[in-house]
Amino acid sequence: MANRIQGEQTAFNHVGICVTDLERSRKFYEEVLQFRFWWELEAPEEGTSQLLQIPSPVGLKAVYLLRDGLVLELLYYSEAKAKPFRKRVMNEPGLTHLSLSVGDIPTVLEKVVPHGGQIIEESDLKMAIIIRDPDGQLIELTSADWLDALPPLPA
């Protein structure tokens, strides 16, 4: 049975990222960052345009990937084409980046460029580095040691 939330309760659902090539982005997140495929959806035109505030036709296909309880929604618009890439920076309001801890940063970095991403070399602190996915989304990679340095989670 699905989890049920009631009244004023809130539950995390997902984080969405607009992509320009669904297969390329799916391979990047699965093969570079070890997300797993969960499910996909071809959204009905009726309601999608209204909800997302994008004029019809939208042509939305969404792929849901999962890692460590984080659900990542890759949004591809076959009709309402994505806007051109604009370089985002960390001090711009809104979602700035995803952050993932990995066991071996150099091994992950070897896969970034061949899968269409970019390594921000000047950000390299050895224990953390910033990369971009194929559409420019900023992703912080931290060493697994970072997890050991965190305070305990609240109850």
Order of alpha helices (4+ residues) and beta strands (2+ residues): beta-alpha-beta-alpha-beta-beta-beta-alpha-beta-beta-beta-alpha
